[in-house]
Amino acid sequence: MISMSLILVVVLLVVAIKPTATKIAELMGQINQERELSAKLNDKIIQDQQVAQLLEQSKEKLPVLTDGLPLTPEWKKWEGDMESLATQSGVQIDEISIGGVQLKGSYIPTAADKNKLQSVSLPSEITGIAVNLTVTGQYSQFRQFMELLEKTRRINISSSVMIDKQKDGSLKLSIDGQIGYIAEFTKI
């Protein structure tokens, strides 16, 4: 009788405790998974905070980058910048052509001009737009204009720079080149 009672108690304990023990084991496994996930999420939060901190530190430099290499051609801004440089250096802009479109003056690009522009290479992520600029002034003004042009934030690549003396004795500076922009930001 005692052995039957003992067997009955053991069977009842196994039947009653087994589901509870199984559930406890499942819950322990879930707790471990949750801890691992929590640790990964905490690491991600720390990384995001570090990125946000770097972005905050770099915010003042971002306009320099977007001015130097905009996402669109921004040819009107470039034209305005050239007008400003001309005013600062004392030269007179005679002609401005951007992408073969005459904005000022009567310059018509020749096949030789187009070949010169094609010889200028830009990195594959950067799209170049052909520019031609002709100014009139004195040699010292040309030097100042070129120095100012080199100091601009916008990427300007000159393929040809020529100074010609005109019949009336004035000097003419012609610059052919490209201005760059990122046509598709997703490429980079």
Protein Blocks (a to p, Z undefined) as FASTA:
>chain_A
ZZmmmmmmmmmmmmmmmmmmmmmmmmmmmmmmmmmmmmmmmmmmmmmmmmmmmmmmmmmm
mmmmmmmmccbfolmmmmmmmmmmmmmnopacfbdceehiafbdjddcdfklmmmmmmpc
cdfkbccddddddddddfklmmmmmmmmmmpmbdcddfbdcddddfkopacddddddddd
dfblmlZZ
